[in-house]
């Protein structure tokens, strides 16, 4: 098992989605041929934080593994967020991500439990199309959205991978629907092995926020995973600068690790 619970679960889910993963003592290569523009499906995982002088070596390794890629992404397989010589990466245009890894053995109902929406795993084509519509709406509302066409392609491929994993019995994408069948909020939850399940892509339509939908979904899907997948540990990852971490803590999660990554967007690659 990786030292980082976040990357351990990331890699488990990437395998379910069809990624090819190879390991050497120097690095782990994660390659997602079915979704080549998925930055964190096509990246290198460092076994330790970068030291002085490592930047050029890691850039050369990435370019050798992913010729033609316009992004650059490196994870660090540690649990404490220690970034080593992060300054060199920042000077080269990289964002340094320190995300909070939260875990719990069992969620608790949120104080604001939504009773209006219909919560269930996605089923037929209409549900999966509704999930794509939701993802596009969330991306469009982002302060720095990805280009619409490229994001649509990424999201379509990502949802297809989730759908295949769900069909194989490895988890499910859940949605909160209104009476018309519009998907207001959604998330994925998938088995990562050894009694661990990982949440993915918790999101709510910009017009449906502050209704308790996300918290209700996180709790409901967590209970489903414990009963259906035999989950003993639930894992979710949050940006500490965003309000979602507080939402997760209100339903029983507690911070346990820091997930570290370096990312350079295509415009700067």
N, C-alpha and C positions, 0 to 999 in steps of 0.2 A: 504494500500500500504506500502511496506517495506520502511524504511528510505533510503536505497540504491536503486537508480534507476537501477543500474547494476544487483543487485540480484533480484529485482522485475521482470526485464525482463528475467533474467536467469531462474527463477522458472516458469514463464509463458511459456517459450519455452520448458522447461523440461516436463511440463504437456502435452504439445502437442505431445511430443515424447513418452508418455506413462509412465512417472515417477509417483511414488506415493510419495506424500508430506504430512507430518504430522507435526503439530505445538504443542508445549507446551510452557509455559512461560520460560522454561529453554533453549530450543533449537528447531530448525526446522530440520527435517530429510528428506533428499532428496534421494530417492532410485530409480534406473533405472534397473528393472529386465531384460529388453531386451538388456541391454549393461552393464554387471556387471564389466567390466574392464575400464569403463569410469570414471576416477577419479572424475571429476566435475559433474558427474551425480549420484554419490554415495558419499555424503558428509554430514557433519553437519554444520548448519549455526548458529553461535553464535549471540545472540541479542546485545552483547556489547563486547568490546575488553577484552581479558583475563587479569585477575588480578594475583598477586603473589600467587603461590600455585595452580593455575587452571590446569596446564598441565596434571597432573596425572588423574584428574577428567575427563577432556575432552578425554584423551586417553582411559580411561575405558568406557566412554559412546560410543565412536566410535566402540570399539571392541565388545561391547554388541549389537550394532545396525547392525554391519557388520562383523559377525564372519567369519573368513577365508579370509577376504580381505587383500591384501598385500600392499596396499597404505594407507595413512592417509591424509585426506583433511578436512580443516575447513575454512569456510567463516566467515566474520564478517559483520553483517548487519548495517553498518554505511557508511557515505558518505565522511568522512574527512581523511581517511587513518590512523587515530590514532590506533597504534598497541598494546597499553597496555604493558603487560609483554612479549613482543616478544622474549626477550633474552632467556627465558627458552625454547621456541620452537626451536630457532636457535641452542641452545646447544644440543637439542635432534635430530638434523639432518634435521629440517624443513627448506624449503625455504620460505621466506616471500615475497609475491607478492603484489606490489602496482601498479595496472594498472590504466591508465588514462581512465576515462569515458568521451566521447565527445558526444555532441548533436548539432543538428541544426534543424530548421524548413524546410529548403530547401537547397539542395546541389547546387553548381555552377560547371560549366564545368571546368575540369582541363586545365591548359595551354597546356599540351601535350595530346590532345584528339586523341585516336587511331581510325583511320578510316579503318584499314585494316582487323581487325578481325570481325567475325559475332557474335553479342551479342544477347542472347536470353535465356529464361528459358529452363531448361532441359526438354526433352520430353520422348523419348522411352528408351528402355533398352540400346541401344548403347551409348546414352548420359550419362546415369548413370554409365556405365562401364568406359567411358572416365573420368568421375569425380573421380572414384576410382583410375584410373591410375595416374591422376594428384596428388591426395593426397599421393599416395605411392612415387611418384617422389619427392615431397616436403619434405616428412619425411626422405627419403634417403639422402637428401642434408643437413639435419639438423646437426649441429656440434655434437649433442648428440642424435642421432635418437633412437626411441624405437625399440625393437626387431621386425624384419620384420613380422613374423607370428602373433605376438600379435597385432601389429599395423594394419595389414590387417584386422583382425577380428574386432577390434574396429571401423576402418573406414567403413567397410562394414555395420556394424550395425548402425553406425551414419548416413550414407547416406540413409539407408532404412527408418530411422525415419524421415529424412528430406523429403523423397519422399512421405511418408504417410501424413505428414503435408501439403505438397504442393497439394496432391490429394484432401485433405479436404478443400482447398481454403484458407489456413491460411498464405500463402506466397509462396516463390519460391526460388529454387537454380538457379542462373544465371551462364552462362558460356560464355567465349570468345573463339570462335573456329576459326581455320584456314580453308583453303579451303578443306583440306583432312578430316575434322571432328575431328582433334586432339584438345582437350581442353587445352588451354594455360593458362587460369586464371579462377577463379570461386569464388563465394560467395553465401551465403544464406541471405535472408531477410524475416523476419516473424513478423506477427502482435502479439504484446504482450498485446493488450487491451488498452482501454482508449486513442485511437489515437496514440499509441506509437508503433514503429516498431524497431526491433533490427537486426543488421547485425551479421552474423556468418561466421567464417572460410574464411576470405579473403586470397586467396593464388594465387601465380603465379608460373608456372613451372620455375625451375632454368635456363633453356635455353631461356626463353622468357621474362626475366626481363628487365627493363629500356626501355620499349616500350609504356608506358602510359596505359597499359591494366587494372591494378587494379583501378587506378583513374577513368578511363572511365567507368568501371563496377560499381564502387560505386555510381557515379553520375547517370548513367542510371537506376540502380536498385532503387535508391532513388526516382527518378521521377516516376518510375512505381508504387512504394508503395504509393506515395501520390495520384496518380490518381486511382489506383485499390483497394488499401486497405483503403483508406481514412486517411492515416497517417498524423498526424500533428507534431509529434516529431520523429526524427530519432536518434537512439542511436548506437554508436559503441564503442568498448573497445580496447585499444591498450597498448602494453608494452612500457613504456616511454623510455626504452633503445634501442628501435628498430626504424628504419626509418619510419615505417608505420604511426606513429602519425603525422609526418610532412605532409605526403601524405594526410591524412584525413583533416588536417587543411587547406590544399590548395584547397580542394573542399567544404569548408564552415563550417566544424565542429569546435567547440570550447570546450576546457576542462571545465567540470562542477563539476566532482566528482573524488574521488579516490576509486577504488574497492580493498579491502584488503582480502587476503587469505593466509593460511598456508598450505603448501603441503610437504609431505614426500614421495619420490618415493619408489616403491616396493622393490628395492634392500636394502633399509635401514629400511623397515617396520618390 
